[in-house]
Amino acid sequence: SQNGWNIFFDKVPNKPYATFPVKIKKTAAEITTVGSRTVIKISSLAADKFSGDLEITFYNGSAMFNIAAVVSTADDATAIVYDAGLIDKKSGWKNISWTNTADEFKTSPLKQADTAKNVAVKYRAIAAKGENGAIAIFPAPHQYFYPLDEAFNLKFTWYGANYRGMFEGSGMGIRQDLKGDNRYVPWFNAPPETKQRLNFFCYLSDKDEQSAFTEIKKFTHEDSYVKLPGFKTMSSHFHNEFVMKVMMANKEMPAVPDFVKVFKKTGIDIVHLAEFHYTAHPQGPDELRLLELKMLFEMCNKYSDEQLLLLPGEEPNEFFGGHWLEFFPKEVYWIMSRKKGQPLFENHPVYGKIYHIGDKDDMLKLLEMENGLAWTAHARTKG
């Protein structure tokens, strides 16, 4: 896996690790212009075995700028995460604001004596207001988040005084949860001599925090996909497990499940599901497996409408090696086991044609016979 650098199945926080502040020793400065960007580089930075420069990037005509510690190490086998932010030592900030996960605007007075706390926010941003305006802080939407199995909101922002017992004064910023979802937690790779850009964005407003948030949300269209005439937006690989957790558990079926509401609000038109991820009975008993598939098809029919199409699918991870996904253009009943002498397919009195798959050759035949698609899932991390 690229000489060991692309391994998802790691548990870095279970190994010895240490935390270091990035310290600056101002020895030189350089200003360059690249297209519509102006970059101020200040030397030098150091944090344990990492060293480099501070880069502040301004975007011409924009109230947004980027602050980055661009550092590298000569050490091998290094994984890192970083927290970042701004500290106010002059009591100029009066309030801290954010949008909570229910999409509600929240404000809290900033007191110099209040110990720093972590906050779960929407849009990944947190802002401070002073006498002359406001400033908001937010990370790169995807780049800042190392891969995890679960998509939990792990309180990726902070505000308050004496953050992590390492910085004097009150401030605010972004942060990582070192233990992630407590499953596989790989952090970020930092191969030797590669420049790691540990950065965050700031946005200035001469009004207030809400004005800053309004402008920030424009960068990601409020975390939604814009409709393009003549096209549909499709996303894949969602382990909602609604069939097993609700339908097969005989729980009440909601009129509209939360996951459907989320997909619609995000502007996704077509969702390819990946149900039964180590939760069901892919190898049988046959009748149970067939019932689970029937429930999957019924769920997709029930919750699909003119706005959203749910496509039934699985991540089988059998026969071909590695992790992979599949999709068929119609309802196909198949079981991931085939006894000796059992036919590849047969007719079932309830479900019609059903398939028994025992190896990669059987699987390929099924895909060919039913015009199915199969592809490698998250190829760079799990393969």
C-alpha positions as CSV (number, residue, x, y, z in Angstrom):
1,S,0.0,0.0,0.0
2,Q,2.4,2.7,-1.3
3,N,5.2,1.5,1.0
4,G,3.0,1.4,4.0
5,W,1.8,5.0,3.7
6,N,-1.8,4.4,2.7
7,I,-3.1,2.2,5.5
8,F,-6.5,2.9,6.8
9,F,-6.6,0.0,9.3
10,D,-4.5,1.6,11.9
11,K,-5.1,2.8,15.5
12,V,-2.7,5.6,15.9
13,P,-4.0,7.0,19.3
14,N,-3.5,3.6,20.9
15,K,0.3,4.0,20.3
16,P,2.6,6.5,22.2
17,Y,2.1,10.0,20.9
18,A,2.9,13.6,22.1
19,T,1.5,17.1,21.6
20,F,3.7,20.1,20.7
21,P,3.0,23.8,20.2
22,V,4.2,25.2,16.9
23,K,6.6,28.0,17.8
24,I,7.7,30.8,15.6
25,K,11.0,32.5,15.5
26,K,10.8,35.5,13.2
27,T,14.0,35.5,11.2
28,A,12.9,36.4,7.7
29,A,9.9,37.4,5.6
30,E,9.0,37.1,1.9
31,I,6.1,38.4,-0.1
32,T,5.1,36.8,-3.4
33,T,2.2,37.2,-5.8
34,V,0.9,34.2,-7.6
35,G,-2.0,35.1,-9.9
36,S,-4.8,36.6,-7.7
37,R,-3.1,35.5,-4.5
38,T,-0.6,37.3,-2.3
39,V,1.5,35.1,0.0
40,I,3.4,36.3,3.0
41,K,6.0,33.7,4.2
42,I,7.5,34.2,7.6
43,S,10.4,32.1,8.8
44,S,10.7,30.0,10.8
45,L,8.5,27.5,12.6
46,A,9.4,24.5,14.7
47,A,7.4,21.8,16.5
48,D,9.4,18.9,17.8
49,K,10.9,17.2,14.7
50,F,8.9,19.3,12.3
51,S,10.2,22.6,10.9
52,G,9.1,25.1,8.2
53,D,7.5,28.4,7.6
54,L,4.3,30.3,8.3
55,E,2.4,31.2,5.2
56,I,-0.5,33.7,5.1
57,T,-2.4,33.8,1.8
58,F,-4.6,36.6,0.8
59,Y,-7.1,36.3,-2.1
60,N,-7.4,39.6,-4.0
61,G,-10.8,41.2,-3.6
62,S,-11.9,38.7,-0.9
63,A,-12.3,39.1,2.8
64,M,-11.0,35.5,3.2
65,F,-7.4,34.6,3.9
66,N,-5.6,31.4,4.8
67,I,-3.1,30.8,7.6
68,A,-0.8,27.7,7.2
69,A,2.1,26.1,9.1
70,V,4.0,24.5,6.2
71,V,6.3,22.0,7.9
72,S,8.1,18.8,7.2
73,T,10.1,16.2,9.0
74,A,12.9,13.8,8.2
75,D,11.5,11.1,10.4
76,D,9.8,8.0,8.8
77,A,6.5,6.4,9.8
78,T,4.9,9.6,11.2
79,A,1.2,10.3,11.6
80,I,-0.1,13.7,12.7
81,V,-3.2,15.7,13.5
82,Y,-3.3,19.4,14.3
83,D,-5.5,21.9,16.1
84,A,-5.3,25.6,15.1
85,G,-6.9,29.0,15.9
86,L,-6.5,32.6,17.0
87,I,-5.8,33.9,20.5
88,D,-7.1,37.2,21.7
89,K,-4.8,38.5,24.5
90,K,-6.3,42.1,24.6
91,S,-9.9,41.2,25.4
92,G,-11.1,42.7,22.1
93,W,-13.6,39.9,21.4
94,K,-16.9,40.1,23.1
95,N,-18.9,37.1,21.8
96,I,-18.3,33.8,20.2
97,S,-20.9,32.5,17.8
98,W,-21.6,29.4,15.8
99,T,-24.4,27.5,14.1
100,N,-25.4,24.4,16.0
101,T,-26.2,21.0,14.4
102,A,-29.9,21.9,14.3
103,D,-28.9,24.9,12.1
104,E,-29.6,27.4,14.9
105,F,-27.4,30.5,15.4
106,K,-25.8,30.5,18.9
107,T,-23.9,33.1,20.8
108,S,-21.9,33.0,24.0
109,P,-20.0,35.8,25.8
110,L,-16.2,35.3,25.7
111,K,-14.8,35.6,29.2
112,Q,-11.0,35.6,29.6
113,A,-11.3,33.3,32.6
114,D,-13.5,30.6,31.0
115,T,-11.7,27.4,30.3
116,A,-11.7,26.4,26.7
117,K,-14.5,24.0,25.5
118,N,-15.2,22.0,22.4
119,V,-18.3,22.7,20.4
120,A,-20.2,20.7,17.8
121,V,-21.1,23.0,15.0
122,K,-22.6,23.0,11.5
123,Y,-20.6,24.4,8.5
124,R,-17.4,23.7,10.5
125,A,-17.1,27.4,11.4
126,I,-16.9,29.5,14.6
127,A,-16.7,33.3,14.8
128,A,-15.8,36.1,17.2
129,K,-17.2,39.6,17.4
130,G,-15.4,42.7,18.5
131,E,-16.2,46.4,18.4
132,N,-15.4,46.9,14.7
133,G,-16.7,43.7,13.2
134,A,-16.2,39.9,13.3
135,I,-13.9,37.2,12.2
136,A,-14.7,33.6,11.5
137,I,-12.5,30.5,11.4
138,F,-13.1,27.4,9.4
139,P,-11.1,24.5,7.9
140,A,-10.9,23.2,4.3
141,P,-14.2,21.2,4.1
142,H,-12.7,17.8,3.2
143,Q,-8.9,18.2,3.6
144,Y,-9.0,18.7,7.3
145,F,-10.8,15.5,8.2
146,Y,-8.9,12.2,8.3
147,P,-10.9,9.1,7.1
148,L,-13.1,7.3,9.6
149,D,-15.8,4.6,9.2
150,E,-18.4,6.8,11.0
151,A,-19.4,10.3,10.1
152,F,-19.9,11.7,13.6
153,N,-19.7,15.3,14.5
154,L,-16.8,15.1,17.0
155,K,-16.9,18.8,18.1
156,F,-14.4,20.1,15.6
157,T,-14.3,23.6,17.0
158,W,-13.2,25.2,20.3
159,Y,-13.3,28.5,22.2
160,G,-12.2,29.8,25.5
161,A,-9.1,30.3,27.6
162,N,-5.9,28.3,28.1
163,Y,-6.7,25.9,25.3
164,R,-5.4,22.4,26.1
165,G,-3.4,23.9,28.9
166,M,-0.9,25.2,26.3
167,F,-1.9,28.7,25.3
168,E,-2.5,31.8,27.4
169,G,-5.4,34.0,26.6
170,S,-8.8,33.4,25.2
171,G,-9.4,32.2,21.6
172,M,-11.2,30.1,19.2
173,G,-10.3,27.6,16.5
174,I,-10.6,24.2,14.9
175,R,-9.6,20.9,16.4
176,Q,-9.4,17.2,15.8
177,D,-10.6,14.4,18.1
178,L,-7.5,12.2,18.6
179,K,-9.5,9.0,19.1
180,G,-11.9,9.6,16.2
181,D,-14.8,7.1,16.2
182,N,-12.8,4.6,18.4
183,R,-12.5,2.2,15.5
184,Y,-9.8,2.5,12.9
185,V,-8.1,5.9,13.4
186,P,-5.3,6.5,11.0
187,W,-4.7,10.3,11.4
188,F,-2.8,12.0,8.6
189,N,0.3,10.6,6.8
190,A,3.4,12.8,7.1
191,P,6.0,11.0,4.9
192,P,9.7,12.2,5.2
193,E,10.5,15.5,3.6
194,T,6.9,16.2,2.4
195,K,5.5,19.6,3.1
196,Q,2.5,19.3,5.4
197,R,0.2,22.3,5.0
198,L,-1.5,22.6,8.4
199,N,-3.9,25.4,7.6
200,F,-7.2,27.1,8.3
201,F,-9.2,29.9,6.7
202,C,-10.4,33.2,8.2
203,Y,-13.1,35.5,7.0
204,L,-13.4,39.1,8.1
205,S,-16.7,41.0,8.3
206,D,-17.2,44.7,9.1
207,K,-20.6,43.8,10.4
208,D,-21.3,40.8,12.7
209,E,-20.9,37.1,13.0
210,Q,-24.1,36.3,11.1
211,S,-22.9,38.3,8.2
212,A,-19.6,36.3,8.2
213,F,-21.4,33.0,8.3
214,T,-23.7,34.1,5.4
215,E,-20.6,34.7,3.3
216,I,-18.8,31.5,4.4
217,K,-21.8,29.3,3.5
218,K,-21.6,30.6,-0.1
219,F,-18.3,28.8,-0.6
220,T,-20.1,25.4,-0.3
221,H,-23.6,26.5,-1.3
222,E,-24.6,25.9,2.3
223,D,-23.2,22.4,2.1
224,S,-25.5,21.4,-0.8
225,Y,-25.2,20.5,-4.4
226,V,-26.4,23.0,-6.9
227,K,-28.9,21.8,-9.5
228,L,-27.4,21.6,-13.0
229,P,-30.0,21.6,-15.9
230,G,-29.9,18.3,-17.7
231,F,-28.0,16.5,-14.9
232,K,-28.7,14.5,-11.8
233,T,-26.4,14.5,-8.7
234,M,-25.6,11.0,-7.5
235,S,-23.8,9.7,-4.5
236,S,-22.9,6.2,-3.4
237,H,-21.7,4.0,-0.5
238,F,-24.1,4.8,2.4
239,H,-24.4,2.2,5.2
240,N,-27.6,3.4,6.6
241,E,-28.6,-0.1,7.7
242,F,-32.3,1.0,7.8
243,V,-33.5,-2.4,6.7
244,M,-31.8,-4.3,9.6
245,K,-32.3,-1.6,12.3
246,V,-35.9,-0.7,11.6
247,M,-37.6,-3.0,9.1
248,M,-36.2,-6.4,10.2
249,A,-36.4,-5.2,13.8
250,N,-40.2,-4.7,13.4
251,K,-39.9,-1.0,14.4
252,E,-42.4,1.6,13.2
253,M,-41.6,2.9,9.8
254,P,-41.4,6.7,9.8
255,A,-43.2,8.7,7.1
256,V,-39.8,10.1,6.1
257,P,-36.6,8.8,7.7
258,D,-34.0,11.3,8.8
259,F,-31.5,10.0,6.2
260,V,-33.9,10.8,3.4
261,K,-34.3,14.3,4.8
262,V,-30.6,14.8,4.9
263,F,-30.1,13.6,1.3
264,K,-32.8,15.9,0.0
265,K,-31.5,18.9,1.9
266,T,-28.0,18.2,0.5
267,G,-29.4,18.4,-3.0
268,I,-28.6,14.8,-3.9
269,D,-31.0,13.3,-6.5
270,I,-29.8,9.7,-6.6
271,V,-28.4,7.7,-3.7
272,H,-26.8,4.3,-4.1
273,L,-27.1,2.5,-0.8
274,A,-24.6,0.0,0.6
275,E,-26.9,-1.9,3.1
276,F,-26.1,-5.1,5.0
277,H,-22.5,-4.2,5.8
278,Y,-21.7,-7.0,8.3
279,T,-25.2,-6.7,9.8
280,A,-27.3,-9.2,7.8
281,H,-27.1,-12.7,6.4
282,P,-25.5,-12.6,3.0
283,Q,-24.7,-16.3,3.1
284,G,-28.0,-17.4,4.4
285,P,-30.1,-19.0,5.7
286,D,-31.6,-18.6,2.3
287,E,-35.1,-17.5,3.3
288,L,-33.7,-14.9,5.7
289,R,-31.4,-13.5,3.1
290,L,-34.1,-13.4,0.5
291,L,-36.4,-11.6,2.9
292,E,-33.8,-9.0,3.7
293,L,-33.4,-8.3,0.0
294,K,-37.1,-8.0,-0.4
295,M,-37.2,-5.4,2.5
296,L,-34.4,-3.5,0.8
297,F,-36.3,-3.3,-2.4
298,E,-39.5,-2.2,-0.6
299,M,-37.6,0.5,1.3
300,C,-36.2,2.0,-1.9
301,N,-39.6,2.0,-3.5
302,K,-41.3,3.4,-0.5
303,Y,-39.0,6.4,0.1
304,S,-38.2,7.2,-3.5
305,D,-40.1,10.1,-5.1
306,E,-39.7,12.7,-7.8
307,Q,-37.0,14.5,-5.8
308,L,-34.9,11.5,-4.6
309,L,-34.2,8.1,-6.1
310,L,-32.9,5.4,-3.7
311,L,-30.9,2.6,-5.5
312,P,-30.6,-0.7,-3.7
313,G,-27.0,-1.9,-3.3
314,E,-24.5,-3.7,-1.1
315,E,-20.8,-3.7,-0.3
316,P,-20.4,-7.5,-0.5
317,N,-16.6,-7.8,0.0
318,E,-16.7,-11.4,-1.1
319,F,-15.2,-13.4,-4.0
320,F,-13.3,-10.6,-5.7
321,G,-11.0,-9.6,-2.9
322,G,-10.8,-6.3,-1.1
323,H,-13.8,-4.0,-0.8
324,W,-16.2,-3.5,-3.6
325,L,-19.8,-2.3,-4.4
326,E,-22.4,-3.6,-6.8
327,F,-25.5,-2.4,-8.5
328,F,-28.1,-4.1,-10.7
329,P,-30.7,-2.3,-13.0
330,K,-33.5,-4.3,-11.5
331,E,-34.4,-6.4,-8.4
332,V,-32.0,-9.3,-8.3
333,Y,-32.2,-12.0,-5.5
334,W,-28.9,-13.6,-4.8
335,I,-27.2,-15.5,-2.0
336,M,-23.5,-15.5,-1.3
337,S,-23.1,-19.2,-0.9
338,R,-23.5,-22.2,-3.2
339,K,-23.5,-25.8,-2.0
340,K,-21.8,-28.6,-4.0
341,G,-24.0,-29.6,-6.9
342,Q,-26.4,-26.6,-6.4
343,P,-27.3,-24.8,-9.6
344,L,-26.1,-21.3,-10.2
345,F,-29.8,-20.2,-10.4
346,E,-33.2,-21.6,-9.8
347,N,-36.8,-20.6,-9.6
348,H,-38.2,-19.7,-6.2
349,P,-42.0,-19.9,-5.6
350,V,-42.1,-16.4,-4.0
351,Y,-39.1,-14.5,-5.3
352,G,-38.8,-15.9,-8.8
353,K,-35.3,-16.4,-10.2
354,I,-32.6,-16.6,-7.4
355,Y,-28.9,-17.0,-7.7
356,H,-26.4,-19.0,-5.5
357,I,-22.9,-17.5,-5.8
358,G,-19.9,-19.6,-4.5
359,D,-16.8,-18.0,-6.0
360,K,-15.5,-15.2,-8.2
361,D,-16.5,-17.0,-11.4
362,D,-20.1,-17.3,-10.2
363,M,-20.1,-13.6,-9.3
364,L,-18.8,-12.5,-12.7
365,K,-21.5,-14.6,-14.4
366,L,-24.2,-13.0,-12.2
367,L,-23.0,-9.5,-13.2
368,E,-22.9,-10.5,-16.8
369,M,-26.3,-12.2,-16.9
370,E,-28.1,-9.4,-15.0
371,N,-26.2,-6.4,-16.5
372,G,-24.7,-5.5,-13.1
373,L,-21.9,-3.2,-12.2
374,A,-19.2,-3.8,-9.7
375,W,-16.3,-1.5,-8.7
376,T,-13.6,-1.1,-6.1
377,A,-14.7,0.8,-3.0
378,H,-12.4,3.5,-1.4
379,A,-9.6,2.1,-3.5
380,R,-6.9,4.2,-1.9
381,T,-7.6,3.3,1.7
382,K,-9.1,-0.2,1.9
383,G,-8.9,-1.6,-1.7
